[in-house]
């Protein structure tokens, strides 16, 4: 788009969309890892699921 000398606002909108998708994919990867590998490490903790949900909430807030 830059090479085609497209309107700056259009370029910024496209970059924003790509960033949003990448953030979503990154968070999904962290969540999958947490639910699999991390859960195995903390298995037996009484509040393991609650801890994972809290962690994902914090990460989602940071990604905004």
N, CA, C and O atoms as CSV, one atom per row, in Angstrom:
chain,resi,resn,atom,element,x,y,z
A,1,UNK,N,N,0.827,-1.197,0.000
A,1,UNK,CA,C,0.000,0.000,0.000
A,1,UNK,C,C,0.869,1.257,0.000
A,1,UNK,O,O,0.553,2.240,-0.671
A,2,UNK,N,N,1.955,1.215,0.752
A,2,UNK,CA,C,2.855,2.369,0.799
A,2,UNK,C,C,3.511,2.575,-0.562
A,2,UNK,O,O,3.611,3.698,-1.056
A,3,UNK,N,N,3.956,1.470,-1.157
A,3,UNK,CA,C,4.589,1.558,-2.470
A,3,UNK,C,C,3.622,2.066,-3.530
A,3,UNK,O,O,4.034,2.684,-4.512
A,4,UNK,N,N,2.333,1.802,-3.327
A,4,UNK,CA,C,1.314,2.263,-4.271
A,4,UNK,C,C,0.861,3.683,-3.963
A,4,UNK,O,O,-0.040,4.210,-4.616
A,5,UNK,N,N,1.490,4.299,-2.965
A,5,UNK,CA,C,1.177,5.666,-2.552
A,5,UNK,C,C,-0.294,5.823,-2.169
A,5,UNK,O,O,-0.949,6.800,-2.532
A,6,UNK,N,N,-0.799,4.822,-1.417
A,6,UNK,CA,C,-2.193,4.858,-0.974
A,6,UNK,C,C,-2.361,5.910,0.110
A,6,UNK,O,O,-1.393,6.311,0.756
A,7,UNK,N,N,-3.565,6.343,0.298
A,7,UNK,CA,C,-3.928,7.356,1.282
A,7,UNK,C,C,-3.477,6.900,2.673
A,7,UNK,O,O,-3.723,5.759,3.063
A,8,UNK,N,N,-2.821,7.785,3.413
A,8,UNK,CA,C,-2.232,7.443,4.710
A,8,UNK,C,C,-3.250,6.852,5.692
A,8,UNK,O,O,-2.935,5.916,6.428
A,9,UNK,N,N,-4.432,7.381,5.701
A,9,UNK,CA,C,-5.458,6.885,6.618
A,9,UNK,C,C,-5.794,5.430,6.297
A,9,UNK,O,O,-6.017,4.630,7.205
A,10,UNK,N,N,-5.828,5.088,5.021
A,10,UNK,CA,C,-6.095,3.702,4.621
A,10,UNK,C,C,-4.966,2.777,5.078
A,10,UNK,O,O,-5.219,1.666,5.544
A,11,UNK,N,N,-3.730,3.235,4.943
A,11,UNK,CA,C,-2.579,2.449,5.388
A,11,UNK,C,C,-2.655,2.228,6.891
A,11,UNK,O,O,-2.455,1.110,7.366
A,12,UNK,N,N,-2.941,3.280,7.639
A,12,UNK,CA,C,-3.039,3.166,9.093
A,12,UNK,C,C,-4.174,2.238,9.511
A,12,UNK,O,O,-4.027,1.469,10.461
A,13,UNK,N,N,-5.292,2.303,8.817
A,13,UNK,CA,C,-6.416,1.412,9.132
A,13,UNK,C,C,-6.028,-0.044,8.876
A,13,UNK,O,O,-6.378,-0.927,9.659
A,14,UNK,N,N,-5.319,-0.290,7.801
A,14,UNK,CA,C,-4.877,-1.652,7.492
A,14,UNK,C,C,-3.884,-2.149,8.536
A,14,UNK,O,O,-3.966,-3.297,8.974
A,15,UNK,N,N,-2.956,-1.301,8.932
A,15,UNK,CA,C,-1.991,-1.670,9.975
A,15,UNK,C,C,-2.689,-1.967,11.296
A,15,UNK,O,O,-2.323,-2.905,12.004
A,16,UNK,N,N,-3.676,-1.179,11.615
A,16,UNK,CA,C,-4.436,-1.403,12.846
A,16,UNK,C,C,-5.155,-2.745,12.807
A,16,UNK,O,O,-5.180,-3.470,13.801
A,17,UNK,N,N,-5.733,-3.071,11.672
A,17,UNK,CA,C,-6.442,-4.348,11.533
A,17,UNK,C,C,-5.479,-5.524,11.679
A,17,UNK,O,O,-5.795,-6.507,12.350
A,18,UNK,N,N,-4.322,-5.426,11.062
A,18,UNK,CA,C,-3.327,-6.493,11.152
A,18,UNK,C,C,-2.841,-6.630,12.596
A,18,UNK,O,O,-2.700,-7.746,13.096
A,19,UNK,N,N,-2.591,-5.528,13.254
A,19,UNK,CA,C,-2.143,-5.556,14.649
A,19,UNK,C,C,-3.180,-6.223,15.536
A,19,UNK,O,O,-2.831,-7.013,16.414
A,20,UNK,N,N,-4.445,-5.912,15.317
A,20,UNK,CA,C,-5.519,-6.514,16.097
A,20,UNK,C,C,-5.550,-8.026,15.909
A,20,UNK,O,O,-5.689,-8.772,16.879
A,21,UNK,N,N,-5.424,-8.473,14.683
A,21,UNK,CA,C,-5.426,-9.907,14.406
A,21,UNK,C,C,-4.215,-10.575,15.052
A,21,UNK,O,O,-4.350,-11.638,15.658
A,22,UNK,N,N,-3.049,-9.974,14.934
A,22,UNK,CA,C,-1.850,-10.551,15.543
A,22,UNK,C,C,-1.963,-10.614,17.064
A,22,UNK,O,O,-1.535,-11.592,17.678
A,23,UNK,N,N,-2.532,-9.584,17.671
A,23,UNK,CA,C,-2.748,-9.598,19.124
A,23,UNK,C,C,-3.675,-10.747,19.508
A,23,UNK,O,O,-3.438,-11.449,20.491
A,24,UNK,N,N,-4.729,-10.928,18.724
A,24,UNK,CA,C,-5.680,-12.005,19.008
A,24,UNK,C,C,-5.003,-13.373,18.900
A,24,UNK,O,O,-5.185,-14.229,19.766
A,25,UNK,N,N,-4.234,-13.572,17.853
A,25,UNK,CA,C,-3.539,-14.849,17.658
A,25,UNK,C,C,-2.530,-15.078,18.780
A,25,UNK,O,O,-2.399,-16.194,19.282
A,26,UNK,N,N,-1.824,-14.031,19.169
A,26,UNK,CA,C,-0.849,-14.151,20.257
A,26,UNK,C,C,-1.528,-14.527,21.563
A,26,UNK,O,O,-1.062,-15.417,22.275
A,27,UNK,N,N,-2.621,-13.857,21.878
A,27,UNK,CA,C,-3.345,-14.175,23.106
A,27,UNK,C,C,-3.912,-15.585,23.071
A,27,UNK,O,O,-3.907,-16.280,24.087
A,28,UNK,N,N,-4.397,-16.011,21.919
A,28,UNK,CA,C,-4.922,-17.372,21.801
A,28,UNK,C,C,-3.815,-18.391,22.020
A,28,UNK,O,O,-4.037,-19.424,22.653
A,29,UNK,N,N,-2.627,-18.108,21.501
A,29,UNK,CA,C,-1.490,-19.004,21.700
A,29,UNK,C,C,-1.101,-19.083,23.171
A,29,UNK,O,O,-0.822,-20.166,23.687
A,30,UNK,N,N,-1.082,-17.938,23.844
A,30,UNK,CA,C,-0.774,-17.924,25.277
A,30,UNK,C,C,-1.833,-18.692,26.049
A,30,UNK,O,O,-1.512,-19.458,26.958
A,31,UNK,N,N,-3.093,-18.488,25.690
A,31,UNK,CA,C,-4.175,-19.192,26.380
A,31,UNK,C,C,-4.067,-20.705,26.171
A,31,UNK,O,O,-4.222,-21.476,27.118
A,32,UNK,N,N,-3.803,-21.124,24.945
A,32,UNK,CA,C,-3.651,-22.555,24.666
A,32,UNK,C,C,-2.488,-23.142,25.470
A,32,UNK,O,O,-2.614,-24.216,26.058
A,33,UNK,N,N,-1.375,-22.442,25.490
A,33,UNK,CA,C,-0.209,-22.894,26.250
A,33,UNK,C,C,-0.538,-22.975,27.741
A,33,UNK,O,O,-0.175,-23.934,28.422
A,34,UNK,N,N,-1.229,-21.953,28.227
A,34,UNK,CA,C,-1.582,-21.918,29.644
A,34,UNK,C,C,-2.511,-23.060,29.997
A,34,UNK,O,O,-2.327,-23.720,31.019
A,35,UNK,N,N,-3.503,-23.298,29.161
A,35,UNK,CA,C,-4.472,-24.356,29.446
A,35,UNK,C,C,-3.864,-25.747,29.316
A,35,UNK,O,O,-4.383,-26.704,29.892
A,36,UNK,N,N,-2.779,-25.871,28.572
A,36,UNK,CA,C,-2.155,-27.178,28.385
A,36,UNK,C,C,-0.937,-27.322,29.307
A,36,UNK,O,O,-1.000,-28.014,30.323
A,37,UNK,N,N,0.149,-26.677,28.953
A,37,UNK,CA,C,1.419,-26.865,29.665
A,37,UNK,C,C,1.390,-26.314,31.089
A,37,UNK,O,O,1.800,-26.988,32.034
A,38,UNK,N,N,0.905,-25.091,31.232
A,38,UNK,CA,C,0.898,-24.486,32.560
A,38,UNK,C,C,-0.053,-25.236,33.485
A,38,UNK,O,O,0.263,-25.454,34.655
A,39,UNK,N,N,-1.209,-25.631,32.971
A,39,UNK,CA,C,-2.162,-26.389,33.793
A,39,UNK,C,C,-1.515,-27.668,34.309
A,39,UNK,O,O,-1.730,-28.045,35.461
A,40,UNK,N,N,-0.725,-28.342,33.475
A,40,UNK,CA,C,-0.039,-29.559,33.921
A,40,UNK,C,C,0.914,-29.253,35.074
A,40,UNK,O,O,1.041,-30.043,36.010
A,41,UNK,N,N,1.582,-28.104,34.999
A,41,UNK,CA,C,2.530,-27.723,36.040
A,41,UNK,C,C,1.832,-27.388,37.359
A,41,UNK,O,O,2.371,-27.661,38.431
A,42,UNK,N,N,0.645,-26.802,37.284
A,42,UNK,CA,C,-0.039,-26.380,38.511
A,42,UNK,C,C,-1.182,-27.318,38.864
A,42,UNK,O,O,-2.015,-27.002,39.713
A,43,UNK,N,N,-1.219,-28.480,38.207
A,43,UNK,CA,C,-2.261,-29.457,38.490
A,43,UNK,C,C,-2.236,-29.790,39.976
A,43,UNK,O,O,-1.173,-29.993,40.563
A,44,UNK,N,N,-3.372,-29.842,40.549
A,44,UNK,CA,C,-3.467,-30.112,41.977
A,44,UNK,C,C,-3.714,-28.857,42.790
A,44,UNK,O,O,-4.184,-28.931,43.925
A,45,UNK,N,N,-3.397,-27.698,42.213
A,45,UNK,CA,C,-3.727,-26.465,42.915
A,45,UNK,C,C,-5.240,-26.382,42.996
A,45,UNK,O,O,-5.936,-26.663,42.020
A,46,UNK,N,N,-5.736,-26.006,44.127
A,46,UNK,CA,C,-7.184,-25.920,44.314
A,46,UNK,C,C,-7.797,-24.901,43.366
A,46,UNK,O,O,-8.894,-25.113,42.850
A,47,UNK,N,N,-7.102,-23.805,43.134
A,47,UNK,CA,C,-7.646,-22.721,42.318
A,47,UNK,C,C,-6.935,-22.602,40.976
A,47,UNK,O,O,-6.785,-21.494,40.462
A,48,UNK,N,N,-6.492,-23.716,40.395
A,48,UNK,CA,C,-5.738,-23.671,39.139
A,48,UNK,C,C,-6.544,-23.022,38.017
A,48,UNK,O,O,-6.040,-22.130,37.334
A,49,UNK,N,N,-7.782,-23.455,37.819
A,49,UNK,CA,C,-8.606,-22.884,36.743
A,49,UNK,C,C,-8.868,-21.404,36.970
A,49,UNK,O,O,-8.825,-20.612,36.029
A,50,UNK,N,N,-9.137,-21.031,38.203
A,50,UNK,CA,C,-9.374,-19.622,38.533
A,50,UNK,C,C,-8.118,-18.796,38.271
A,50,UNK,O,O,-8.203,-17.672,37.776
A,51,UNK,N,N,-6.969,-19.343,38.598
A,51,UNK,CA,C,-5.697,-18.656,38.372
A,51,UNK,C,C,-5.457,-18.440,36.883
A,51,UNK,O,O,-5.008,-17.369,36.475
A,52,UNK,N,N,-5.751,-19.448,36.072
A,52,UNK,CA,C,-5.585,-19.329,34.624
A,52,UNK,C,C,-6.524,-18.266,34.071
A,52,UNK,O,O,-6.108,-17.443,33.255
A,53,UNK,N,N,-7.769,-18.266,34.496
A,53,UNK,CA,C,-8.721,-17.247,34.032
A,53,UNK,C,C,-8.258,-15.848,34.415
A,53,UNK,O,O,-8.369,-14.914,33.621
A,54,UNK,N,N,-7.743,-15.704,35.622
A,54,UNK,CA,C,-7.255,-14.397,36.075
A,54,UNK,C,C,-6.059,-13.957,35.235
A,54,UNK,O,O,-5.981,-12.797,34.830
A,55,UNK,N,N,-5.131,-14.868,34.971
A,55,UNK,CA,C,-3.973,-14.556,34.141
A,55,UNK,C,C,-4.393,-14.100,32.759
A,55,UNK,O,O,-3.882,-13.098,32.259
A,56,UNK,N,N,-5.316,-14.817,32.131
A,56,UNK,CA,C,-5.761,-14.449,30.792
A,56,UNK,C,C,-6.470,-13.095,30.803
A,56,UNK,O,O,-6.342,-12.326,29.850
A,57,UNK,N,N,-7.205,-12.799,31.854
A,57,UNK,CA,C,-7.847,-11.485,31.963
A,57,UNK,C,C,-6.822,-10.360,32.012
A,57,UNK,O,O,-6.991,-9.325,31.367
A,58,UNK,N,N,-5.766,-10.569,32.775
A,58,UNK,CA,C,-4.701,-9.566,32.867
A,58,UNK,C,C,-4.043,-9.374,31.508
A,58,UNK,O,O,-3.818,-8.241,31.082
A,59,UNK,N,N,-3.731,-10.472,30.824
A,59,UNK,CA,C,-3.087,-10.375,29.516
A,59,UNK,C,C,-3.989,-9.694,28.490
A,59,UNK,O,O,-3.513,-8.906,27.673
A,60,UNK,N,N,-5.277,-9.991,28.527
A,60,UNK,CA,C,-6.193,-9.318,27.584
A,60,UNK,C,C,-6.240,-7.808,27.840
A,60,UNK,O,O,-6.286,-7.016,26.899
A,61,UNK,N,N,-6.226,-7.418,29.108
A,61,UNK,CA,C,-6.216,-5.988,29.436
A,61,UNK,C,C,-4.931,-5.322,28.965
A,61,UNK,O,O,-4.961,-4.184,28.496
A,62,UNK,N,N,-3.813,-6.012,29.084
A,62,UNK,CA,C,-2.542,-5.444,28.635
A,62,UNK,C,C,-2.504,-5.298,27.126
A,62,UNK,O,O,-1.849,-4.393,26.609
A,63,UNK,N,N,-3.192,-6.169,26.414
A,63,UNK,CA,C,-3.161,-6.142,24.945
A,63,UNK,C,C,-4.024,-5.022,24.363
A,63,UNK,O,O,-3.933,-4.735,23.170
A,64,UNK,N,N,-4.833,-4.405,25.164
A,64,UNK,CA,C,-5.711,-3.342,24.642
A,64,UNK,C,C,-4.980,-2.091,24.360
A,64,UNK,O,O,-5.581,-1.112,23.919
